[in-house]
Amino acid sequence: MKYLKINTGEKADLEALKNAILQLKGVDSVDIIDEENPESELKKAFAKTKEQLKKGDYETVVNDIFDLLIKDNSKK
């Protein structure tokens, strides 16, 4: 799996951007992550976990949570 990181300005229409990207061939999902609010990012990861566990995708669950916990937040 590969990821694309897009940095947006304050006035960006994130839902419109998300919908546009989802229309591209080969795009399975789009997540909006607020780096200014890591707590909301953690909540999203745990919400996504339930569906991943149902599918038996344990490796992705562990990797997502591990990446969140070790992410460098010193840029603030």
N, C-alpha and C positions, 0 to 999 in steps of 0.2 A: 504494500500500500504506500502511496506517495501522498504528500500533503502540499498544499499551496497556501502560503501566508500572504494576505492582503492587508495592508495598513490603510485605514480610512481616516478621513477628516471628521470633525465633530458633526458636520451637517450632512453626512452621507446617509442615503436612504438604504439602510442595511437589508431590509426585507426585499426591496426591489433588486438589490445586488445579489442576494441569496437566490431569488427566483430566477434571475438571468443565468447565474452559474449552474443551477440545477438543470437548465435546458441544454447544456453542453453534453455532447456524446461522451460517455465514459465516466460522468460524475455521478457517484452513488449518493453522496450526502454533503451537506454544507452545515457547519457549525459556526455560530457567531460567538466569539470569546472576547470578553471584556478584560483586558490585562490590567485595567485600573481597579478592578474588583475581583480579585482571585477567589473570593468566597463564592461568587456566583459561578465561576468556572468549575469549582469543586462540586457544587450542587448539580451542575449539568452532567458532570462525569458520573456521579452516582445515579442520576436519573437514567442515563444511558445504560448503566450497568445491568439493570433489571432485564432489559431486552437482550443484551449480549449473553447473560447467563441462561436465559431461556433457549438460546441457540447453541449453547455449549461452547461459546467463544471465550474461554477462560483466559487464554494468553493475552488477548486484546484488552480485557478488563484490567488485568494486572499491569500491563504496559501503560495504559492510559493513566491509571492512578499513580503509578511510579513516576511517570513524566511530570504529572502535576505537582507532586510533592518535592521533586528535586529541581524544578524549574527555577532559573535564576531571576529573582525579582529585585535584584539590586539596581536595576535601571531607573527606578522611581526617584 
